[in-house]
Amino acid sequence: MRGLFCSIMLLVGAWAVSAPAQAAPAGDPGRLSVRVLLVRAPGPIWLGESRVEAGPAGLRVDGVEQGSEWWAEGEGSRRIGERDVQGRVGVYRGATGLWVVNHVPLERYVLGTLAGEIFEGWEPEMLKAQAVAVRSFALHRRREREDEAYDVVAGTRDQVYLGHWDQPGRLRDAVHATRGEVLVHSGAAILAAFHSASGGRTASAEEVWGRPVPYLVSLDVVDEEDSPDTYWRARVPGPTMVRALGALGLEVGKIREVRVAERSESGRVTRLRVEGDRGSGTVSARALRSEVGNSVLRSTLFEVFRAGDDTLFVGSGHGHGVGMSQWGGQAMASRGATYREILDVFYPGARLVRGDYP
């Protein structure tokens, strides 16, 4: 296993530059729209002055039975939860309650998401790289979910879309400079995954999600030291750990020992072995991270120790680790790399195009 906190040389040599972006034909992706799932709730939901709730066979709006979907009139600004949005807004009767969906032009979506996913004061080339990644991810999901009621979820499950308002000019500049530019592989927009910091090495899609993706491979990253998550510690109290394990189906009683049972290619923990006074077993590190809290266990790149009745995690990086490291890309941009070079490093084999594609 690679040392968790050692300095690592970037093994990419001279950065390859993507082919020049192609001229936009009819069907420019910059003119597309995406369907954003804003809210999932049991109901009722208020849209303006209309009360929407589940009915016997679909939706009930202001007491009147409707079908399985209903669209509010007009496309002006609306307050939906914590977001101000524009465009068409509708409600679907979903399997888990009511779904509020916003149809928004792609470039407006990219701008509203860029504001939620990156620091506005970062290097302009990194802002451009992030804009391309956001756009590519959205269009990948759009194609993947074409038979569903929405394309992307407005949250960490997909991308953090904050809605519409007057975002800072630097973000607008990044979206405008890359308008319609998308990363593609095998003729389709790629799953442009990204994360905050890799901890020195990204993870492959196969080791995290169980399926290989040719452009989402494990690679070394340097100069993430400015990230607040380069090194982190999390102390999880004994009762909290016991509850989390129980929620995952592992009942061991009072914990005596926790140790790493298995690591992935990039050094991330995949399984933990837990010994208790009433039993023992293994648990998925990703599942435990989710149960304890992703803001507590910032990644699965960690070492684990016992500290009295508590469990101490000492780790590096933040996020799932797949795709582009934002702090790694920022470091490249500060050294003079262009957004094309950043994207080439983190999504090897993908092409940057502007034009028509599936």
Contacts in CASP RR format, 6 or more apart in sequence:
PFRMAT RR
TARGET T0000
AUTHOR 0000-0000-0000
METHOD contacts of the structure
MODEL  1
MRGLFCSIMLLVGAWAVSAPAQAAPAGDPGRLSVRVLLVRAPGPIWLGES
RVEAGPAGLRVDGVEQGSEWWAEGEGSRRIGERDVQGRVGVYRGATGLWV
VNHVPLERYVLGTLAGEIFEGWEPEMLKAQAVAVRSFALHRRREREDEAY
DVVAGTRDQVYLGHWDQPGRLRDAVHATRGEVLVHSGAAILAAFHSASGG
RTASAEEVWGRPVPYLVSLDVVDEEDSPDTYWRARVPGPTMVRALGALGL
EVGKIREVRVAERSESGRVTRLRVEGDRGSGTVSARALRSEVGNSVLRST
LFEVFRAGDDTLFVGSGHGHGVGMSQWGGQAMASRGATYREILDVFYPGA
RLVRGDYP
1 263 0 8 1.000
1 267 0 8 1.000
2 8 0 8 1.000
2 201 0 8 1.000
2 267 0 8 1.000
4 267 0 8 1.000
4 301 0 8 1.000
4 302 0 8 1.000
4 303 0 8 1.000
4 315 0 8 1.000
4 316 0 8 1.000
5 231 0 8 1.000
5 316 0 8 1.000
7 222 0 8 1.000
8 200 0 8 1.000
8 201 0 8 1.000
8 220 0 8 1.000
8 221 0 8 1.000
8 222 0 8 1.000
9 220 0 8 1.000
9 222 0 8 1.000
10 220 0 8 1.000
10 221 0 8 1.000
10 222 0 8 1.000
11 219 0 8 1.000
11 220 0 8 1.000
12 219 0 8 1.000
12 345 0 8 1.000
15 337 0 8 1.000
15 341 0 8 1.000
15 344 0 8 1.000
15 345 0 8 1.000
16 341 0 8 1.000
16 344 0 8 1.000
17 338 0 8 1.000
17 340 0 8 1.000
17 341 0 8 1.000
17 344 0 8 1.000
18 340 0 8 1.000
18 343 0 8 1.000
18 344 0 8 1.000
18 351 0 8 1.000
18 352 0 8 1.000
19 351 0 8 1.000
19 352 0 8 1.000
21 181 0 8 1.000
21 352 0 8 1.000
21 353 0 8 1.000
21 354 0 8 1.000
22 353 0 8 1.000
22 354 0 8 1.000
22 355 0 8 1.000
23 354 0 8 1.000
23 355 0 8 1.000
24 30 0 8 1.000
24 180 0 8 1.000
24 354 0 8 1.000
24 355 0 8 1.000
24 356 0 8 1.000
25 355 0 8 1.000
25 356 0 8 1.000
26 356 0 8 1.000
27 355 0 8 1.000
27 356 0 8 1.000
28 180 0 8 1.000
28 354 0 8 1.000
28 355 0 8 1.000
28 356 0 8 1.000
29 106 0 8 1.000
29 135 0 8 1.000
29 139 0 8 1.000
29 180 0 8 1.000
29 182 0 8 1.000
29 354 0 8 1.000
29 355 0 8 1.000
29 356 0 8 1.000
29 357 0 8 1.000
30 105 0 8 1.000
30 106 0 8 1.000
30 107 0 8 1.000
30 179 0 8 1.000
30 180 0 8 1.000
31 105 0 8 1.000
31 106 0 8 1.000
32 105 0 8 1.000
32 106 0 8 1.000
32 139 0 8 1.000
32 142 0 8 1.000
33 103 0 8 1.000
33 104 0 8 1.000
33 105 0 8 1.000
33 106 0 8 1.000
33 109 0 8 1.000
34 103 0 8 1.000
34 104 0 8 1.000
34 106 0 8 1.000
34 109 0 8 1.000
34 138 0 8 1.000
34 139 0 8 1.000
34 142 0 8 1.000
34 151 0 8 1.000
34 152 0 8 1.000
35 101 0 8 1.000
35 102 0 8 1.000
35 103 0 8 1.000
35 142 0 8 1.000
35 149 0 8 1.000
35 150 0 8 1.000
35 151 0 8 1.000
35 152 0 8 1.000
36 85 0 8 1.000
36 101 0 8 1.000
36 102 0 8 1.000
36 103 0 8 1.000
36 104 0 8 1.000
36 109 0 8 1.000
36 150 0 8 1.000
36 151 0 8 1.000
36 152 0 8 1.000
36 153 0 8 1.000
36 154 0 8 1.000
36 161 0 8 1.000
37 99 0 8 1.000
37 100 0 8 1.000
37 101 0 8 1.000
37 149 0 8 1.000
37 150 0 8 1.000
37 152 0 8 1.000
37 153 0 8 1.000
37 154 0 8 1.000
38 80 0 8 1.000
38 81 0 8 1.000
38 83 0 8 1.000
38 85 0 8 1.000
38 89 0 8 1.000
38 100 0 8 1.000
38 101 0 8 1.000
38 102 0 8 1.000
38 154 0 8 1.000
39 45 0 8 1.000
39 80 0 8 1.000
39 81 0 8 1.000
39 98 0 8 1.000
39 99 0 8 1.000
39 100 0 8 1.000
40 96 0 8 1.000
40 97 0 8 1.000
40 98 0 8 1.000
40 99 0 8 1.000
40 100 0 8 1.000
41 97 0 8 1.000
41 98 0 8 1.000
41 100 0 8 1.000
42 54 0 8 1.000
42 97 0 8 1.000
42 98 0 8 1.000
43 52 0 8 1.000
43 53 0 8 1.000
43 54 0 8 1.000
43 97 0 8 1.000
43 98 0 8 1.000
44 51 0 8 1.000
44 52 0 8 1.000
44 53 0 8 1.000
44 98 0 8 1.000
45 51 0 8 1.000
45 52 0 8 1.000
45 53 0 8 1.000
45 91 0 8 1.000
45 98 0 8 1.000
45 100 0 8 1.000
46 52 0 8 1.000
47 72 0 8 1.000
47 78 0 8 1.000
47 80 0 8 1.000
47 89 0 8 1.000
47 90 0 8 1.000
47 91 0 8 1.000
47 100 0 8 1.000
48 72 0 8 1.000
48 78 0 8 1.000
50 61 0 8 1.000
50 62 0 8 1.000
50 72 0 8 1.000
51 61 0 8 1.000
51 62 0 8 1.000
51 63 0 8 1.000
52 59 0 8 1.000
52 60 0 8 1.000
52 61 0 8 1.000
52 70 0 8 1.000
52 91 0 8 1.000
52 98 0 8 1.000
53 59 0 8 1.000
53 60 0 8 1.000
53 98 0 8 1.000
54 60 0 8 1.000
54 93 0 8 1.000
54 97 0 8 1.000
54 98 0 8 1.000
55 65 0 8 1.000
55 93 0 8 1.000
56 65 0 8 1.000
57 65 0 8 1.000
57 67 0 8 1.000
58 65 0 8 1.000
58 66 0 8 1.000
58 67 0 8 1.000
58 68 0 8 1.000
58 93 0 8 1.000
59 65 0 8 1.000
59 66 0 8 1.000
59 67 0 8 1.000
59 68 0 8 1.000
59 69 0 8 1.000
59 70 0 8 1.000
59 91 0 8 1.000
59 93 0 8 1.000
59 98 0 8 1.000
60 66 0 8 1.000
61 70 0 8 1.000
67 93 0 8 1.000
68 92 0 8 1.000
68 93 0 8 1.000
68 94 0 8 1.000
69 90 0 8 1.000
69 91 0 8 1.000
69 92 0 8 1.000
69 93 0 8 1.000
69 149 0 8 1.000
70 90 0 8 1.000
70 91 0 8 1.000
71 88 0 8 1.000
71 89 0 8 1.000
71 90 0 8 1.000
71 91 0 8 1.000
72 78 0 8 1.000
72 88 0 8 1.000
72 89 0 8 1.000
72 90 0 8 1.000
74 87 0 8 1.000
74 88 0 8 1.000
75 86 0 8 1.000
75 87 0 8 1.000
75 88 0 8 1.000
76 86 0 8 1.000
76 87 0 8 1.000
77 84 0 8 1.000
77 85 0 8 1.000
77 86 0 8 1.000
77 164 0 8 1.000
78 84 0 8 1.000
78 85 0 8 1.000
78 86 0 8 1.000
78 89 0 8 1.000
80 89 0 8 1.000
80 100 0 8 1.000
80 102 0 8 1.000
83 154 0 8 1.000
83 161 0 8 1.000
83 162 0 8 1.000
83 163 0 8 1.000
84 163 0 8 1.000
84 164 0 8 1.000
84 165 0 8 1.000
85 102 0 8 1.000
85 104 0 8 1.000
85 163 0 8 1.000
85 164 0 8 1.000
86 104 0 8 1.000
86 108 0 8 1.000
86 164 0 8 1.000
87 102 0 8 1.000
87 103 0 8 1.000
87 104 0 8 1.000
88 102 0 8 1.000
88 103 0 8 1.000
89 100 0 8 1.000
89 101 0 8 1.000
89 102 0 8 1.000
89 103 0 8 1.000
90 100 0 8 1.000
90 101 0 8 1.000
90 102 0 8 1.000
91 98 0 8 1.000
91 99 0 8 1.000
91 100 0 8 1.000
91 101 0 8 1.000
92 98 0 8 1.000
92 99 0 8 1.000
92 101 0 8 1.000
92 149 0 8 1.000
93 99 0 8 1.000
94 149 0 8 1.000
99 149 0 8 1.000
99 150 0 8 1.000
101 149 0 8 1.000
101 150 0 8 1.000
102 154 0 8 1.000
104 163 0 8 1.000
104 164 0 8 1.000
106 135 0 8 1.000
106 138 0 8 1.000
106 139 0 8 1.000
106 180 0 8 1.000
107 175 0 8 1.000
107 179 0 8 1.000
107 180 0 8 1.000
108 164 0 8 1.000
109 138 0 8 1.000
109 152 0 8 1.000
109 161 0 8 1.000
110 131 0 8 1.000
110 134 0 8 1.000
110 135 0 8 1.000
110 138 0 8 1.000
110 175 0 8 1.000
111 167 0 8 1.000
111 171 0 8 1.000
111 172 0 8 1.000
111 175 0 8 1.000
112 161 0 8 1.000
112 162 0 8 1.000
112 163 0 8 1.000
112 164 0 8 1.000
112 167 0 8 1.000
113 134 0 8 1.000
113 138 0 8 1.000
113 159 0 8 1.000
113 160 0 8 1.000
113 161 0 8 1.000
113 162 0 8 1.000
114 127 0 8 1.000
114 130 0 8 1.000
114 131 0 8 1.000
114 134 0 8 1.000
114 167 0 8 1.000
114 171 0 8 1.000
114 174 0 8 1.000
114 175 0 8 1.000
115 162 0 8 1.000
115 167 0 8 1.000
115 168 0 8 1.000
115 171 0 8 1.000
116 160 0 8 1.000
116 161 0 8 1.000
116 162 0 8 1.000
117 130 0 8 1.000
117 134 0 8 1.000
117 159 0 8 1.000
117 160 0 8 1.000
117 194 0 8 1.000
117 326 0 8 1.000
118 126 0 8 1.000
118 127 0 8 1.000
118 130 0 8 1.000
118 326 0 8 1.000
120 127 0 8 1.000
120 167 0 8 1.000
120 168 0 8 1.000
120 170 0 8 1.000
120 171 0 8 1.000
121 170 0 8 1.000
122 330 0 8 1.000
122 333 0 8 1.000
123 330 0 8 1.000
123 333 0 8 1.000
123 334 0 8 1.000
124 170 0 8 1.000
124 173 0 8 1.000
124 174 0 8 1.000
124 333 0 8 1.000
125 333 0 8 1.000
125 336 0 8 1.000
125 337 0 8 1.000
125 338 0 8 1.000
125 339 0 8 1.000
125 342 0 8 1.000
126 326 0 8 1.000
126 329 0 8 1.000
126 330 0 8 1.000
126 332 0 8 1.000
126 333 0 8 1.000
126 339 0 8 1.000
126 342 0 8 1.000
127 170 0 8 1.000
127 171 0 8 1.000
127 173 0 8 1.000
127 174 0 8 1.000
128 174 0 8 1.000
128 177 0 8 1.000
128 178 0 8 1.000
128 339 0 8 1.000
129 324 0 8 1.000
129 329 0 8 1.000
129 333 0 8 1.000
129 339 0 8 1.000
129 342 0 8 1.000
129 343 0 8 1.000
130 174 0 8 1.000
130 194 0 8 1.000
130 324 0 8 1.000
130 326 0 8 1.000
131 174 0 8 1.000
131 175 0 8 1.000
131 177 0 8 1.000
131 178 0 8 1.000
132 178 0 8 1.000
132 181 0 8 1.000
132 182 0 8 1.000
132 183 0 8 1.000
132 192 0 8 1.000
132 339 0 8 1.000
132 343 0 8 1.000
132 352 0 8 1.000
133 183 0 8 1.000
133 192 0 8 1.000
133 194 0 8 1.000
133 324 0 8 1.000
133 343 0 8 1.000
134 159 0 8 1.000
134 192 0 8 1.000
135 178 0 8 1.000
135 180 0 8 1.000
135 181 0 8 1.000
135 182 0 8 1.000
136 182 0 8 1.000
136 183 0 8 1.000
136 184 0 8 1.000
136 189 0 8 1.000
136 190 0 8 1.000
136 192 0 8 1.000
137 152 0 8 1.000
137 158 0 8 1.000
137 159 0 8 1.000
137 189 0 8 1.000
137 191 0 8 1.000
137 192 0 8 1.000
137 193 0 8 1.000
137 194 0 8 1.000
138 151 0 8 1.000
138 152 0 8 1.000
138 159 0 8 1.000
139 182 0 8 1.000
139 189 0 8 1.000
139 357 0 8 1.000
140 188 0 8 1.000
140 189 0 8 1.000
140 190 0 8 1.000
140 191 0 8 1.000
140 192 0 8 1.000
141 151 0 8 1.000
141 152 0 8 1.000
141 158 0 8 1.000
142 151 0 8 1.000
142 152 0 8 1.000
142 189 0 8 1.000
143 188 0 8 1.000
143 189 0 8 1.000
143 358 0 8 1.000
145 151 0 8 1.000
152 158 0 8 1.000
152 159 0 8 1.000
152 161 0 8 1.000
154 160 0 8 1.000
154 161 0 8 1.000
154 163 0 8 1.000
155 161 0 8 1.000
156 294 0 8 1.000
178 339 0 8 1.000
179 354 0 8 1.000
180 354 0 8 1.000
180 355 0 8 1.000
181 352 0 8 1.000
181 353 0 8 1.000
181 354 0 8 1.000
182 189 0 8 1.000
182 352 0 8 1.000
182 353 0 8 1.000
182 354 0 8 1.000
182 355 0 8 1.000
182 357 0 8 1.000
183 189 0 8 1.000
183 190 0 8 1.000
183 192 0 8 1.000
183 215 0 8 1.000
183 343 0 8 1.000
183 347 0 8 1.000
183 350 0 8 1.000
183 351 0 8 1.000
183 352 0 8 1.000
183 353 0 8 1.000
184 190 0 8 1.000
184 350 0 8 1.000
184 351 0 8 1.000
184 353 0 8 1.000
184 357 0 8 1.000
185 214 0 8 1.000
185 215 0 8 1.000
185 349 0 8 1.000
185 350 0 8 1.000
185 351 0 8 1.000
187 357 0 8 1.000
187 358 0 8 1.000
188 357 0 8 1.000
188 358 0 8 1.000
189 357 0 8 1.000
189 358 0 8 1.000
190 215 0 8 1.000
190 347 0 8 1.000
190 350 0 8 1.000
191 205 0 8 1.000
191 213 0 8 1.000
191 216 0 8 1.000
192 323 0 8 1.000
192 324 0 8 1.000
192 347 0 8 1.000
193 205 0 8 1.000
193 216 0 8 1.000
193 320 0 8 1.000
193 322 0 8 1.000
193 323 0 8 1.000
193 324 0 8 1.000
194 323 0 8 1.000
194 324 0 8 1.000
194 325 0 8 1.000
194 326 0 8 1.000
194 346 0 8 1.000
195 202 0 8 1.000
195 318 0 8 1.000
195 319 0 8 1.000
195 320 0 8 1.000
195 321 0 8 1.000
195 322 0 8 1.000
195 323 0 8 1.000
195 324 0 8 1.000
195 325 0 8 1.000
195 326 0 8 1.000
196 227 0 8 1.000
196 229 0 8 1.000
196 317 0 8 1.000
196 318 0 8 1.000
196 319 0 8 1.000
196 325 0 8 1.000
196 326 0 8 1.000
196 327 0 8 1.000
197 224 0 8 1.000
197 227 0 8 1.000
197 229 0 8 1.000
197 230 0 8 1.000
197 316 0 8 1.000
197 317 0 8 1.000
197 318 0 8 1.000
197 319 0 8 1.000
197 325 0 8 1.000
197 326 0 8 1.000
197 327 0 8 1.000
197 328 0 8 1.000
198 221 0 8 1.000
198 224 0 8 1.000
198 301 0 8 1.000
198 317 0 8 1.000
198 321 0 8 1.000
198 325 0 8 1.000
198 327 0 8 1.000
198 328 0 8 1.000
199 221 0 8 1.000
199 224 0 8 1.000
199 227 0 8 1.000
199 229 0 8 1.000
199 230 0 8 1.000
199 299 0 8 1.000
199 301 0 8 1.000
199 316 0 8 1.000
199 317 0 8 1.000
199 325 0 8 1.000
200 220 0 8 1.000
200 221 0 8 1.000
200 222 0 8 1.000
200 224 0 8 1.000
200 316 0 8 1.000
200 317 0 8 1.000
200 325 0 8 1.000
201 218 0 8 1.000
201 219 0 8 1.000
201 220 0 8 1.000
201 221 0 8 1.000
201 266 0 8 1.000
201 267 0 8 1.000
202 217 0 8 1.000
202 218 0 8 1.000
202 219 0 8 1.000
202 221 0 8 1.000
202 266 0 8 1.000
202 321 0 8 1.000
202 322 0 8 1.000
202 323 0 8 1.000
202 325 0 8 1.000
202 346 0 8 1.000
203 218 0 8 1.000
203 264 0 8 1.000
203 265 0 8 1.000
203 266 0 8 1.000
203 268 0 8 1.000
203 320 0 8 1.000
203 321 0 8 1.000
203 322 0 8 1.000
204 212 0 8 1.000
204 213 0 8 1.000
204 216 0 8 1.000
204 217 0 8 1.000
204 218 0 8 1.000
204 265 0 8 1.000
204 266 0 8 1.000
204 322 0 8 1.000
205 211 0 8 1.000
205 212 0 8 1.000
205 213 0 8 1.000
205 216 0 8 1.000
205 217 0 8 1.000
205 322 0 8 1.000
206 212 0 8 1.000
206 213 0 8 1.000
207 218 0 8 1.000
207 264 0 8 1.000
207 265 0 8 1.000
207 266 0 8 1.000
207 268 0 8 1.000
207 270 0 8 1.000
208 264 0 8 1.000
208 268 0 8 1.000
208 286 0 8 1.000
208 320 0 8 1.000
208 321 0 8 1.000
208 322 0 8 1.000
209 322 0 8 1.000
214 349 0 8 1.000
215 347 0 8 1.000
215 348 0 8 1.000
215 349 0 8 1.000
215 350 0 8 1.000
216 322 0 8 1.000
216 323 0 8 1.000
216 347 0 8 1.000
217 348 0 8 1.000
218 265 0 8 1.000
218 266 0 8 1.000
219 345 0 8 1.000
219 346 0 8 1.000
219 348 0 8 1.000
221 325 0 8 1.000
221 328 0 8 1.000
222 328 0 8 1.000
222 331 0 8 1.000
223 328 0 8 1.000
223 331 0 8 1.000
223 332 0 8 1.000
223 335 0 8 1.000
224 230 0 8 1.000
224 317 0 8 1.000
224 325 0 8 1.000
224 327 0 8 1.000
224 328 0 8 1.000
224 331 0 8 1.000
226 327 0 8 1.000
226 330 0 8 1.000
226 331 0 8 1.000
227 317 0 8 1.000
227 318 0 8 1.000
227 327 0 8 1.000
229 298 0 8 1.000
229 299 0 8 1.000
229 316 0 8 1.000
229 317 0 8 1.000
229 318 0 8 1.000
230 316 0 8 1.000
230 317 0 8 1.000
231 314 0 8 1.000
231 315 0 8 1.000
231 316 0 8 1.000
232 298 0 8 1.000
232 314 0 8 1.000
232 315 0 8 1.000
232 316 0 8 1.000
232 317 0 8 1.000
232 318 0 8 1.000
233 312 0 8 1.000
233 313 0 8 1.000
233 314 0 8 1.000
233 315 0 8 1.000
234 296 0 8 1.000
234 297 0 8 1.000
234 298 0 8 1.000
234 312 0 8 1.000
234 313 0 8 1.000
235 307 0 8 1.000
235 310 0 8 1.000
235 311 0 8 1.000
235 312 0 8 1.000
235 313 0 8 1.000
236 244 0 8 1.000
236 292 0 8 1.000
236 296 0 8 1.000
236 297 0 8 1.000
236 310 0 8 1.000
236 311 0 8 1.000
236 312 0 8 1.000
236 313 0 8 1.000
237 309 0 8 1.000
237 310 0 8 1.000
238 255 0 8 1.000
238 309 0 8 1.000
238 310 0 8 1.000
238 311 0 8 1.000
240 292 0 8 1.000
241 255 0 8 1.000
241 258 0 8 1.000
241 292 0 8 1.000
241 310 0 8 1.000
241 311 0 8 1.000
242 252 0 8 1.000
242 253 0 8 1.000
242 254 0 8 1.000
242 255 0 8 1.000
244 288 0 8 1.000
244 291 0 8 1.000
244 292 0 8 1.000
245 251 0 8 1.000
245 252 0 8 1.000
245 255 0 8 1.000
245 274 0 8 1.000
245 283 0 8 1.000
245 288 0 8 1.000
247 291 0 8 1.000
248 283 0 8 1.000
248 284 0 8 1.000
248 287 0 8 1.000
248 288 0 8 1.000
248 291 0 8 1.000
250 274 0 8 1.000
250 281 0 8 1.000
250 282 0 8 1.000
250 283 0 8 1.000
251 278 0 8 1.000
251 279 0 8 1.000
252 274 0 8 1.000
252 275 0 8 1.000
252 276 0 8 1.000
252 277 0 8 1.000
252 278 0 8 1.000
252 279 0 8 1.000
252 280 0 8 1.000
252 281 0 8 1.000
253 276 0 8 1.000
253 277 0 8 1.000
253 278 0 8 1.000
253 279 0 8 1.000
254 276 0 8 1.000
254 277 0 8 1.000
254 278 0 8 1.000
254 309 0 8 1.000
255 274 0 8 1.000
255 275 0 8 1.000
255 276 0 8 1.000
255 306 0 8 1.000
255 309 0 8 1.000
255 311 0 8 1.000
256 275 0 8 1.000
256 276 0 8 1.000
256 277 0 8 1.000
257 273 0 8 1.000
257 274 0 8 1.000
257 275 0 8 1.000
257 276 0 8 1.000
257 306 0 8 1.000
258 272 0 8 1.000
258 273 0 8 1.000
258 274 0 8 1.000
258 275 0 8 1.000
258 304 0 8 1.000
258 306 0 8 1.000
258 311 0 8 1.000
259 272 0 8 1.000
259 273 0 8 1.000
259 304 0 8 1.000
260 269 0 8 1.000
260 271 0 8 1.000
260 272 0 8 1.000
260 273 0 8 1.000
260 303 0 8 1.000
260 304 0 8 1.000
261 271 0 8 1.000
261 272 0 8 1.000
261 273 0 8 1.000
261 282 0 8 1.000
262 269 0 8 1.000
262 270 0 8 1.000
262 271 0 8 1.000
263 269 0 8 1.000
263 270 0 8 1.000
264 270 0 8 1.000
266 301 0 8 1.000
266 321 0 8 1.000
267 301 0 8 1.000
268 285 0 8 1.000
268 299 0 8 1.000
268 300 0 8 1.000
268 301 0 8 1.000
268 321 0 8 1.000
269 285 0 8 1.000
269 300 0 8 1.000
269 301 0 8 1.000
269 302 0 8 1.000
269 304 0 8 1.000
270 284 0 8 1.000
270 285 0 8 1.000
270 286 0 8 1.000
270 300 0 8 1.000
271 282 0 8 1.000
271 283 0 8 1.000
271 284 0 8 1.000
271 285 0 8 1.000
272 282 0 8 1.000
272 283 0 8 1.000
272 285 0 8 1.000
272 288 0 8 1.000
272 304 0 8 1.000
273 280 0 8 1.000
273 281 0 8 1.000
273 282 0 8 1.000
274 280 0 8 1.000
274 281 0 8 1.000
274 282 0 8 1.000
274 283 0 8 1.000
275 281 0 8 1.000
285 300 0 8 1.000
286 300 0 8 1.000
288 297 0 8 1.000
289 297 0 8 1.000
289 299 0 8 1.000
289 300 0 8 1.000
294 319 0 8 1.000
297 313 0 8 1.000
298 315 0 8 1.000
298 317 0 8 1.000
298 318 0 8 1.000
298 319 0 8 1.000
299 315 0 8 1.000
299 316 0 8 1.000
299 317 0 8 1.000
299 318 0 8 1.000
299 319 0 8 1.000
299 320 0 8 1.000
299 321 0 8 1.000
301 315 0 8 1.000
301 316 0 8 1.000
301 317 0 8 1.000
302 313 0 8 1.000
302 314 0 8 1.000
302 315 0 8 1.000
302 316 0 8 1.000
303 313 0 8 1.000
303 314 0 8 1.000
303 315 0 8 1.000
304 311 0 8 1.000
304 312 0 8 1.000
304 313 0 8 1.000
304 314 0 8 1.000
305 311 0 8 1.000
305 312 0 8 1.000
305 314 0 8 1.000
306 312 0 8 1.000
323 346 0 8 1.000
323 347 0 8 1.000
324 342 0 8 1.000
324 343 0 8 1.000
324 346 0 8 1.000
324 347 0 8 1.000
325 346 0 8 1.000
329 337 0 8 1.000
329 342 0 8 1.000
329 345 0 8 1.000
329 346 0 8 1.000
332 341 0 8 1.000
332 342 0 8 1.000
332 345 0 8 1.000
333 339 0 8 1.000
333 342 0 8 1.000
340 352 0 8 1.000
343 350 0 8 1.000
343 352 0 8 1.000
END
